[in-house]
Amino acid sequence: MLIFNRKMKLTIYQVDAFTSKVFGGNPAAVIPLQTWLDDVLMQKIAVENNLSETAFFVKHDEGYHLRWFTPTLEIDLCGHATLASAYVIKTFLEPHLQEITFTTQKAGILKTYCKDGMYTLDFPSRMPIATKVPAVLLESLGITAAIEILKSRDYFVVLPNEEAVQKTEPDFSRMKELNAGIIITAKGHTADIVSRFFYPAAGVDEDPVTGSAHCNLIPYWSEKLGATKIYAKQLSKRGGDLWCEYKGDRVLMSGHCVLFMTGEISIEQG
């Protein structure tokens, strides 16, 4: 019996988010679908891409269903890959849109607004709260103390200044034991606030720019600084810029995107 294989072809976009220059910000792969692929296949594609997130979306009557995969797992919320997805929709699929609605499995409805080349995410606010601090947390960061340690989805570590955030050299093998993301942050002098984000348990040692972390950062720093509008920088090697606004139960995060690559995925189907 003869079995003929055929190839499924998918368009893939690689977009640098929260930057206006290629090789800055956070690169995300974005793959528009007609219908959902098998979860195992989407995870394999994310592994092959080897970026912090690969976003998949399917159009429906009220917008787009959106999902995000790291190289090791499906994640509940991702900012930069949502920004990148909005860029792809606005640039290549529906350029007339000024507002894009995403339906997600765990983060509810997420809206993105498009104006003058700037993309604004409307995300849930997640104020970090007091938590029991595991010893491995400070050990993995290579520090002995912090101003404050809290937790929301991720551990939230407040350091004395921007230099302390910049100079932190994590032990990622120890950090993987936490099975959680870690935000380190401080008041900035190059921006209102600065941060870095690590999540080795999800296959991402250091994420270049992390929109979801700002769901924690902005409510916390809004209260500390007495300000609702905050300019934030993420101090990874690639770096990223976010113009944020605290709206109580929501956080607005604005940034630019730039296209790095358009390609085609070819997968054998038996």
C-alpha positions in Angstrom: 0.0 0.0 0.0 1.5 3.3 -1.0 1.4 6.2 1.4 1.9 9.7 -0.1 3.1 12.4 2.2 2.1 16.0 1.6 3.6 19.1 3.1 1.7 21.6 5.2 3.0 25.1 4.6 2.7 27.9 7.2 3.8 31.5 7.0 6.0 32.6 9.9 7.0 36.2 10.8 9.8 37.0 13.2 9.2 40.4 14.8 11.3 42.4 17.3 8.9 43.9 19.8 9.3 46.8 22.2 11.9 48.4 19.9 12.2 50.5 16.8 15.4 48.8 15.6 16.1 45.3 14.3 18.2 43.3 16.8 16.7 45.2 19.7 13.7 44.4 21.9 12.4 40.8 22.2 12.1 38.6 19.1 8.8 36.7 18.7 7.7 34.2 16.1 4.2 34.8 14.9 2.3 32.1 13.0 -1.3 32.8 11.6 -3.4 29.7 11.3 -6.7 28.8 9.6 -7.5 26.2 12.3 -5.7 25.1 15.3 -2.8 22.6 15.0 -2.3 19.8 17.5 -0.8 21.1 20.7 2.2 18.7 20.4 3.0 20.1 16.9 2.8 23.7 18.1 5.2 22.9 20.9 7.6 21.2 18.5 7.5 24.4 16.3 8.2 26.5 19.3 11.2 24.3 20.2 12.5 24.5 16.6 12.1 28.3 16.6 14.1 28.5 19.9 12.8 32.0 20.8 11.3 32.9 24.1 7.8 32.8 22.6 6.1 31.6 19.5 2.6 33.0 19.1 -0.2 31.2 17.1 -3.6 32.8 16.3 -6.8 31.9 14.6 -9.3 34.5 13.3 -12.9 34.3 14.6 -15.9 36.6 14.4 -14.9 38.9 17.2 -11.2 39.0 16.7 -8.5 36.4 17.1 -7.8 33.5 19.4 -4.2 33.7 20.6 -1.9 31.2 22.3 1.8 31.4 23.2 4.5 28.7 23.6 8.0 28.9 25.0 10.5 26.2 24.0 9.2 24.0 26.8 5.6 24.9 27.6 2.5 26.9 26.8 2.4 30.1 28.8 -0.6 31.9 30.3 0.3 35.4 29.3 2.9 37.0 27.0 3.2 40.7 26.2 5.9 41.0 23.5 4.4 38.1 21.4 1.0 39.8 21.7 2.5 43.1 20.5 4.2 41.2 17.6 0.9 39.4 16.7 -0.9 42.8 16.5 1.9 44.1 14.3 1.5 41.2 11.9 -2.3 41.5 11.8 -2.1 45.3 11.2 0.8 45.2 8.7 -0.1 42.1 6.7 -3.6 40.9 7.3 -6.0 43.7 8.2 -4.3 47.1 7.9 -7.6 49.0 8.4 -7.8 47.9 12.0 -7.2 50.4 14.8 -8.1 48.0 17.6 -7.5 44.2 17.7 -9.2 41.9 20.2 -7.5 38.7 21.3 -9.3 35.9 23.2 -7.0 33.9 25.3 -7.4 30.7 27.4 -6.2 32.0 30.7 -5.8 35.7 30.5 -9.3 36.6 29.2 -9.8 39.3 26.6 -6.8 41.3 25.6 -7.1 44.4 23.4 -4.3 46.0 21.4 -4.6 49.5 20.0 -2.7 50.6 16.9 -1.9 54.3 16.2 0.9 56.0 14.3 3.2 53.0 14.4 2.8 52.5 18.1 1.1 49.4 19.6 -0.6 49.5 23.0 -1.5 46.4 25.0 -4.4 46.5 27.5 -3.4 43.8 30.1 -4.6 42.7 33.5 -3.0 44.4 36.5 -1.3 41.9 39.0 -0.1 43.6 42.2 2.6 41.3 43.7 2.1 40.3 47.4 4.1 39.1 50.3 5.4 35.6 50.0 7.6 33.0 51.7 11.1 33.3 50.2 12.8 30.1 49.2 16.6 30.2 50.0 17.4 29.2 46.5 15.9 32.5 45.1 18.6 34.8 46.6 21.3 32.1 46.0 20.4 31.8 42.4 20.6 35.6 41.9 24.0 35.8 43.7 22.7 38.3 46.3 22.4 38.1 50.1 19.5 40.6 50.6 16.9 42.7 48.8 14.8 45.7 49.6 11.6 43.7 49.2 10.6 40.2 47.8 7.1 39.6 46.7 5.2 37.3 44.3 2.4 37.3 41.8 2.8 34.8 39.0 6.5 35.4 39.2 8.9 36.2 42.1 9.4 40.0 42.4 12.7 41.2 43.8 13.3 44.9 44.5 17.0 45.9 44.4 18.6 49.1 45.7 19.4 50.8 42.3 19.7 50.4 38.5 23.3 49.3 38.8 22.4 46.4 41.0 19.8 45.2 38.5 22.4 45.6 35.6 25.2 43.7 37.4 23.2 40.7 38.7 24.7 37.5 37.3 22.2 34.6 37.9 23.0 31.0 38.3 20.4 29.6 35.9 20.9 26.0 36.9 20.0 26.8 40.5 17.2 29.1 39.4 15.6 26.3 37.4 14.7 24.6 40.8 12.2 27.4 41.5 10.0 26.5 38.5 8.9 30.1 38.3 9.8 33.4 36.7 11.9 36.0 38.5 11.6 39.7 38.1 14.4 42.0 39.5 13.7 45.7 39.5 14.7 49.1 40.9 14.0 52.8 40.4 16.0 53.9 37.4 18.1 56.8 36.3 17.9 56.0 32.5 14.1 55.5 32.9 11.5 55.8 35.7 12.0 52.1 36.5 14.2 49.3 35.2 14.0 45.5 35.4 15.2 42.2 34.1 13.4 38.9 33.9 14.5 35.3 34.2 12.6 32.0 33.7 15.0 29.1 33.0 12.3 26.5 34.0 10.4 27.6 30.9 13.4 27.4 28.7 14.2 31.1 28.8 17.2 32.0 30.9 16.8 35.7 30.4 13.9 37.2 28.5 14.9 40.3 26.6 11.7 42.3 27.2 8.8 41.0 29.2 5.4 42.6 28.8 3.7 40.3 31.3 6.2 41.2 34.0 5.0 44.8 33.7 1.5 43.7 34.8 3.3 43.4 38.2 5.9 46.2 37.8 3.5 49.0 37.0 1.0 48.7 39.9 3.9 48.3 42.3 5.9 51.2 41.1 2.9 53.4 40.5 2.1 53.1 44.2 5.8 53.7 45.2 6.4 56.6 42.8 2.9 58.2 43.1 2.6 58.2 39.3 0.2 56.6 36.9 2.4 57.0 33.8 5.8 55.3 33.9 8.6 54.9 31.3 10.2 51.5 31.8 13.4 50.0 30.4 14.3 46.3 30.5 18.1 46.0 30.9 18.8 42.8 28.9 21.6 42.8 26.3 19.0 43.6 23.6 17.2 46.1 25.7 13.6 47.3 25.4 11.4 50.4 26.1 7.8 50.4 27.3 5.6 53.5 27.9 3.1 52.3 30.5 0.0 53.6 32.3 -1.6 52.2 35.4 -5.4 52.0 35.2 -6.3 50.2 38.4 -7.3 46.7 37.3 -5.6 47.2 33.9 -2.1 48.1 32.7 -1.5 49.8 29.3 1.9 49.1 27.7 3.0 50.8 24.5 5.9 50.0 22.3 7.1 49.7 18.7 7.7 46.7 16.6 10.0 46.0 13.6 10.0 43.1 11.2 13.1 40.9 11.0 12.0 38.1 8.8 9.1 36.5 6.9 9.4 32.8 6.0 7.6 29.6 5.4 7.4 26.5 7.5 7.2 23.2 5.6 6.0 20.2 7.6 5.5 16.7 6.3 2.0 15.2 6.8 1.6 11.5 6.6 
